[in-house]
Amino acid sequence: MLAETARAGLDRTRQMLLAETLDPHTWAARMLLAMAETPSITSTQLLAELKNEELSADETQISRSGRALVERGLAIKTRHGREVSWRTSPRGAAVVRSLQQRMQAQ
């Protein structure tokens, strides 16, 4: 019981640190925000959306940034045949809220 409480506290601390240190202008942050706007967004849709922001996105960048978000526990990747879809995890949703607040304050 004590170990679970300690683990939960560390998870919250890690979540807050990620939210405070994730630069809103990075690929990872932009992907996370797009995932929050469009649940189960596909890699193809992400690529199109990020290109609309006048960024030079390619499939490699989507894959690399997505993998980093999954490793941090902020995103969930699902594969359906050849198509990959992305969504935020509960931790990712909390980071999105923090990112949005930081962006509004700027």
CORNOR-V753615 format. One record per residue. N is the residue number from 1. D_LAST is the distance of its C-alpha to the last C-alpha in Angstrom with 2 decimals. Layout:
BEGIN
[[N & D_LAST] [N & D_LAST]]
END
This chain:
BEGIN
[[1 & 41.19] [2 & 39.70] [3 & 38.67] [4 & 36.88] [5 & 34.97] [6 & 34.00] [7 & 32.94] [8 & 30.76] [9 & 29.08] [10 & 28.49] [11 & 27.07] [12 & 24.52] [13 & 23.61] [14 & 23.36] [15 & 21.19] [16 & 18.70] [17 & 18.82] [18 & 18.27] [19 & 15.26] [20 & 13.68] [21 & 14.92] [22 & 14.58] [23 & 12.35] [24 & 10.81] [25 & 12.39] [26 & 15.80] [27 & 18.72] [28 & 19.08] [29 & 15.66] [30 & 16.19] [31 & 19.70] [32 & 18.81] [33 & 16.56] [34 & 19.49] [35 & 21.96] [36 & 20.35] [37 & 20.47] [38 & 24.03] [39 & 26.12] [40 & 28.80] [41 & 27.27] [42 & 29.63] [43 & 29.04] [44 & 30.23] [45 & 27.71] [46 & 24.86] [47 & 26.17] [48 & 26.35] [49 & 22.86] [50 & 21.30] [51 & 23.60] [52 & 22.33] [53 & 18.90] [54 & 20.97] [55 & 21.05] [56 & 24.45] [57 & 24.99] [58 & 28.42] [59 & 30.17] [60 & 30.24] [61 & 26.47] [62 & 26.20] [63 & 28.95] [64 & 27.60] [65 & 24.07] [66 & 25.67] [67 & 28.12] [68 & 25.47] [69 & 23.78] [70 & 27.28] [71 & 28.20] [72 & 25.22] [73 & 26.30] [74 & 23.22] [75 & 25.14] [76 & 28.70] [77 & 30.62] [78 & 33.66] [79 & 36.26] [80 & 38.52] [81 & 41.07] [82 & 39.27] [83 & 36.05] [84 & 33.20] [85 & 30.76] [86 & 27.65] [87 & 26.09] [88 & 23.77] [89 & 25.59] [90 & 24.98] [91 & 23.07] [92 & 21.05] [93 & 20.28] [94 & 18.94] [95 & 16.71] [96 & 15.48] [97 & 14.63] [98 & 12.67] [99 & 10.83] [100 & 10.11] [101 & 8.89] [102 & 6.51] [103 & 5.34] [104 & 5.48] [105 & 3.82] [106 & 0.00]]
END
